[in-house]
Amino acid sequence: MGKIKRTCGGFTLVEILVALAILGMAITPVVGMFTFSSQRNLASRRNTMAVMVAEDIMDRIKAGDIDSSNIWLEVANYKTVYGVEIKVAASECGGLNKLKVFVAPFEGMDPETQGILVASYAIKVVVPSIDTCTSPPPSGEENDR
């Protein structure tokens, strides 16, 4: 009898397993890059929001919307709405009123060391220094509104 010619058009199990192993090794770094980029995207978004909050607080203090009578209430509202830590440092330096607003992008962070700083000199409005991280609001002021 003649030889029967076998023509198989498929892949063997070993070939499929090798292909899956190579694919798995190639996809693992790609998944890691997606995870890393999403974490950096979140951090960038939070930092941008912290800058906007700091600038808004600074502008409102300069405009007189925030003063000694309502600063605790306003800053507590920013902290609640945006989930940030805020420190307002007011002082006088050489006859100029100096104001620094520190905003940390996440709650529990130290605004002065881990936050974003917006500073201004020669402001007309004088406000007390506050820190949402370490000092509680004066009694009775958090429920004024």
Backbone bond lengths (Angstrom), bond angles and torsions (degrees), N, CA, C in turn:
res aa  C-N    CA-C-N  psi(-1)  N-CA   C-N-CA  omega(-1)  CA-C   N-CA-C  phi
1 M - - - 1.435 - - 1.504 111.23 -
2 G 1.275 114.78 155.65 1.462 119.29 179.72 1.521 112.05 -83.26
3 K 1.295 114.23 161.46 1.461 119.29 178.97 1.521 109.32 -73.72
4 I 1.327 113.65 137.93 1.460 119.16 176.98 1.526 107.40 -90.07
5 K 1.298 115.39 127.49 1.453 120.21 -179.17 1.523 108.49 -90.59
6 R 1.362 115.03 121.57 1.471 119.43 179.31 1.520 108.48 -101.56
7 T 1.292 116.32 126.20 1.454 121.01 175.51 1.518 107.73 -121.31
8 C 1.291 114.96 109.70 1.470 120.63 177.52 1.516 107.55 -101.30
9 G 1.290 116.31 131.65 1.457 120.36 -177.41 1.517 113.58 -103.03
10 G 1.317 120.18 14.00 1.459 121.27 -176.37 1.515 112.77 -112.51
11 F 1.316 114.95 -175.69 1.460 122.01 177.72 1.513 109.09 -100.85
12 T 1.295 115.02 151.73 1.464 119.00 176.36 1.526 108.49 -83.81
13 L 1.306 115.70 164.86 1.461 121.34 179.94 1.525 110.53 -62.24
14 V 1.294 118.53 -38.23 1.469 122.51 179.91 1.529 110.08 -64.93
15 E 1.305 117.99 -42.56 1.465 121.09 178.40 1.530 111.47 -62.32
16 I 1.308 116.25 -40.04 1.469 120.40 179.04 1.524 110.59 -66.51
17 L 1.341 116.98 -42.66 1.469 119.98 179.10 1.525 111.66 -64.85
18 V 1.308 118.09 -40.21 1.468 121.14 177.66 1.529 110.14 -64.62
19 A 1.320 116.91 -43.38 1.468 120.21 178.81 1.528 111.35 -62.21
20 L 1.336 118.02 -41.13 1.466 121.41 178.09 1.526 111.79 -66.29
21 A 1.326 117.23 -37.49 1.466 120.55 178.39 1.529 110.52 -65.20
22 I 1.316 116.75 -43.73 1.466 120.46 178.55 1.527 110.01 -65.04
23 L 1.304 117.75 -42.27 1.464 122.06 178.34 1.527 110.94 -62.67
24 G 1.314 116.94 -42.14 1.465 120.99 178.56 1.512 111.84 -63.29
25 M 1.333 117.45 -40.61 1.466 120.47 178.34 1.523 111.15 -68.78
26 A 1.307 118.47 -30.41 1.469 121.32 -179.93 1.530 111.49 -78.88
27 I 1.319 118.25 -32.59 1.470 121.39 -176.73 1.522 112.24 -79.90
28 T 1.324 118.94 -29.92 1.465 122.21 -176.69 1.524 112.97 -55.21
29 P 1.343 121.64 -48.50 1.465 120.09 177.75 1.525 113.19 -65.20
30 V 1.326 116.63 -32.51 1.462 119.95 179.25 1.520 110.30 -65.42
31 V 1.315 117.98 -42.74 1.463 121.81 177.41 1.533 109.78 -63.31
32 G 1.330 117.00 -39.47 1.459 121.24 176.71 1.518 111.95 -62.03
33 M 1.335 116.95 -39.05 1.464 120.28 177.86 1.519 111.17 -65.74
34 F 1.324 117.83 -39.89 1.463 120.42 177.35 1.522 110.91 -63.25
35 T 1.322 118.13 -41.91 1.460 121.83 178.71 1.519 110.53 -63.22
36 F 1.320 116.85 -47.44 1.462 121.15 179.95 1.521 111.10 -61.86
37 S 1.329 117.18 -43.95 1.470 119.60 -178.11 1.524 111.36 -67.93
38 S 1.318 118.59 -34.18 1.467 119.00 177.41 1.524 111.18 -69.84
39 Q 1.341 118.37 -34.93 1.466 120.93 175.44 1.519 110.84 -66.04
40 R 1.322 117.36 -43.54 1.469 120.60 178.92 1.528 110.70 -66.62
41 N 1.315 117.17 -35.47 1.456 121.27 177.82 1.523 110.37 -63.48
42 L 1.332 117.51 -43.82 1.461 121.43 177.58 1.522 110.85 -62.93
43 A 1.333 117.63 -45.22 1.465 120.94 179.68 1.522 110.71 -62.77
44 S 1.309 117.39 -40.95 1.464 121.53 178.82 1.522 111.11 -64.63
45 R 1.318 116.16 -42.94 1.465 120.50 178.57 1.525 110.84 -62.60
46 R 1.347 117.08 -42.91 1.468 121.17 179.37 1.530 111.12 -66.62
47 N 1.341 117.55 -38.41 1.463 120.42 177.52 1.523 111.53 -65.07
48 T 1.321 116.63 -41.75 1.465 120.62 177.08 1.522 110.64 -61.77
49 M 1.328 116.72 -42.61 1.454 120.43 178.10 1.529 110.75 -64.02
50 A 1.344 117.49 -39.71 1.466 120.96 179.14 1.524 110.90 -63.12
51 V 1.324 117.55 -40.66 1.466 120.93 177.25 1.524 109.82 -62.65
52 M 1.331 117.28 -44.26 1.464 120.19 -179.92 1.528 111.48 -63.67
53 V 1.336 117.35 -39.85 1.464 120.87 178.12 1.521 110.08 -64.35
54 A 1.337 117.27 -45.60 1.466 121.23 -179.88 1.528 110.91 -61.56
55 E 1.317 116.85 -44.77 1.463 120.27 178.76 1.526 111.43 -64.64
56 D 1.316 117.00 -39.28 1.465 120.61 179.55 1.527 110.69 -64.79
57 I 1.335 116.42 -44.69 1.463 119.62 178.48 1.527 109.62 -62.07
58 M 1.328 117.37 -45.58 1.460 121.15 -179.86 1.530 110.87 -60.34
59 D 1.315 117.17 -46.90 1.463 120.86 -179.63 1.529 111.61 -63.10
60 R 1.318 116.81 -40.49 1.468 119.61 -179.83 1.524 111.81 -69.40
61 I 1.336 117.69 -33.43 1.469 120.00 175.62 1.525 109.29 -68.02
62 K 1.333 116.86 -44.04 1.460 120.25 179.26 1.530 111.70 -62.59
63 A 1.324 116.54 -37.36 1.463 120.77 -179.58 1.526 112.39 -76.35
64 G 1.326 117.28 -14.23 1.460 120.26 -179.92 1.516 113.91 92.55
65 D 1.340 117.75 3.08 1.473 120.57 177.42 1.524 111.13 -68.96
66 I 1.327 116.30 -32.91 1.458 121.43 177.51 1.524 106.72 -112.73
67 D 1.326 115.76 125.43 1.463 120.24 178.02 1.523 108.76 -139.41
68 S 1.307 116.83 -169.00 1.467 121.39 -176.42 1.520 112.71 -59.29
69 S 1.315 117.42 -29.77 1.469 119.80 -175.30 1.530 113.50 -77.20
70 N 1.317 118.14 -27.16 1.471 119.26 -174.96 1.524 114.56 -126.68
71 I 1.321 117.96 9.42 1.471 119.10 -174.36 1.519 112.37 -63.38
72 W 1.334 118.10 -40.13 1.465 119.82 -179.22 1.524 111.11 -64.37
73 L 1.299 116.53 -42.31 1.462 120.44 -179.65 1.529 111.08 -64.77
74 E 1.327 116.32 -44.54 1.467 120.32 -178.73 1.529 111.61 -66.42
75 V 1.327 116.62 -44.75 1.465 119.74 -178.97 1.521 110.71 -67.23
76 A 1.344 116.83 -38.75 1.471 119.64 176.58 1.527 110.59 -63.01
77 N 1.321 117.02 -35.57 1.460 120.77 177.34 1.532 110.74 -65.60
78 Y 1.325 117.88 -44.52 1.471 120.82 176.59 1.529 110.27 -59.91
79 K 1.322 116.27 -43.52 1.471 119.92 -179.03 1.525 110.71 -61.66
80 T 1.330 116.80 -43.55 1.462 121.19 -179.03 1.530 111.80 -66.99
81 V 1.317 116.34 -46.55 1.466 120.56 -175.58 1.526 112.27 -69.51
82 Y 1.338 117.17 -43.22 1.459 120.50 -172.79 1.523 114.32 -102.23
83 G 1.334 118.96 -9.42 1.461 121.51 178.69 1.519 112.92 66.36
84 V 1.331 117.24 41.19 1.454 122.37 -178.73 1.526 109.89 -119.01
85 E 1.317 116.01 164.93 1.460 121.87 171.84 1.523 107.50 -105.18
86 I 1.333 117.09 138.47 1.458 121.59 -173.45 1.518 109.77 -129.36
87 K 1.321 115.05 139.79 1.461 120.71 171.45 1.520 107.60 -132.89
88 V 1.331 116.11 128.70 1.453 122.14 175.00 1.519 106.48 -112.27
89 A 1.319 116.55 119.27 1.459 121.83 179.61 1.520 108.50 -113.25
90 A 1.323 116.14 115.25 1.462 121.83 -179.87 1.513 108.78 -114.95
91 S 1.330 115.86 136.23 1.461 119.83 178.24 1.524 109.08 -156.88
92 E 1.325 114.71 171.63 1.456 120.09 175.88 1.510 107.71 -112.21
93 C 1.318 116.33 133.63 1.457 121.03 -176.95 1.526 108.38 -135.93
94 G 1.314 117.07 106.49 1.464 121.00 177.48 1.508 113.34 61.46
95 G 1.314 117.54 39.19 1.458 121.44 179.60 1.514 114.31 84.94
96 L 1.321 117.80 -6.95 1.462 121.18 178.30 1.518 109.42 -103.39
97 N 1.306 116.70 138.16 1.456 120.52 172.38 1.522 107.38 -78.82
98 K 1.306 115.68 127.18 1.469 121.48 -176.71 1.516 107.95 -114.56
99 L 1.293 116.71 134.45 1.461 122.32 -179.77 1.520 108.94 -129.38
100 K 1.322 115.58 131.31 1.465 121.70 174.91 1.515 107.70 -125.49
101 V 1.307 115.91 132.12 1.467 121.95 176.15 1.523 106.83 -117.80
102 F 1.326 115.74 118.57 1.468 122.73 176.69 1.526 107.56 -106.75
103 V 1.308 117.59 133.86 1.464 121.52 175.92 1.520 108.50 -132.28
104 A 1.342 115.80 121.48 1.461 121.40 175.34 1.528 107.82 -92.56
105 P 1.330 118.48 135.88 1.460 121.13 -172.96 1.526 116.00 -68.48
106 F 1.331 118.26 -17.61 1.459 120.36 -179.66 1.519 109.96 -129.62
107 E 1.318 116.90 148.21 1.459 120.59 176.54 1.517 109.52 -64.66
108 G 1.337 115.70 144.68 1.453 121.07 179.83 1.514 113.42 91.77
109 M 1.327 117.83 -10.47 1.461 121.10 177.30 1.529 108.94 -85.97
110 D 1.331 116.76 154.14 1.456 120.91 175.81 1.526 108.45 -82.37
111 P 1.334 118.18 117.03 1.466 119.53 -175.50 1.525 113.93 -61.85
112 E 1.338 116.78 -34.80 1.464 118.43 -175.08 1.523 112.36 -75.35
113 T 1.323 118.22 -38.26 1.461 120.11 -177.36 1.526 113.42 -94.39
114 Q 1.331 118.29 -29.50 1.464 121.27 -176.63 1.514 113.03 -113.99
115 G 1.327 116.97 1.77 1.452 120.42 -174.65 1.514 113.80 -99.58
116 I 1.310 114.62 -171.37 1.450 123.92 -179.48 1.522 106.91 -109.15
117 L 1.317 117.12 135.91 1.458 122.79 -174.07 1.514 110.47 -106.67
118 V 1.329 115.39 132.47 1.454 122.63 167.62 1.520 105.37 -122.41
119 A 1.314 118.27 122.35 1.467 121.78 -175.23 1.519 110.37 -121.51
120 S 1.331 114.92 150.92 1.451 121.35 178.91 1.523 108.68 -144.61
121 Y 1.312 116.08 147.62 1.449 121.28 176.46 1.521 108.43 -121.57
122 A 1.310 116.40 159.24 1.460 123.75 176.43 1.525 112.11 59.55
123 I 1.308 115.76 47.83 1.461 118.55 174.39 1.522 107.85 -89.74
124 K 1.318 117.19 155.56 1.455 121.46 -179.00 1.519 112.30 -93.53
125 V 1.317 117.03 -23.76 1.458 121.08 -177.64 1.524 108.67 -90.11
126 V 1.304 116.60 130.74 1.457 120.69 177.70 1.521 107.91 -105.78
127 V 1.311 116.55 124.98 1.467 122.29 179.32 1.516 108.13 -124.67
128 P 1.326 117.36 155.45 1.459 118.78 177.60 1.525 110.97 -74.25
129 S 1.323 116.15 156.07 1.465 120.74 174.79 1.520 108.87 -76.62
130 I 1.318 116.98 133.86 1.462 121.42 179.40 1.514 109.47 -136.76
131 D 1.316 115.99 158.50 1.468 122.64 177.55 1.520 107.34 -145.68
132 T 1.314 117.85 114.38 1.466 121.25 -178.12 1.518 111.98 -70.26
133 C 1.323 116.48 -17.78 1.459 120.60 -177.36 1.522 112.07 -79.65
134 T 1.330 116.77 -39.02 1.458 119.17 -170.87 1.517 115.24 -114.81
135 S 1.314 118.39 -28.05 1.460 118.62 -175.26 1.521 111.12 -116.47
136 P 1.342 116.91 133.42 1.459 119.80 177.54 1.528 110.23 -77.80
137 P 1.347 117.33 158.95 1.459 119.52 177.84 1.524 110.17 -67.41
138 P 1.327 116.73 154.72 1.457 118.91 175.53 1.517 110.80 -58.86
139 S 1.307 117.08 146.93 1.463 120.39 -176.07 1.511 110.67 -62.47
140 G 1.325 115.16 137.13 1.452 121.65 177.53 1.502 114.05 90.37
141 E 1.336 120.28 -19.29 1.447 121.06 -177.41 1.515 114.26 -83.96
142 E 1.321 117.30 -20.34 1.466 117.83 -176.87 1.529 112.18 -76.96
143 N 1.331 118.59 -14.19 1.465 120.97 -178.09 1.512 112.02 -117.07
144 D 1.339 118.59 25.69 1.451 120.48 -176.43 1.519 113.21 -71.64
145 R 1.312 119.21 -27.94 1.470 120.39 -177.70 1.481 111.89 -94.98
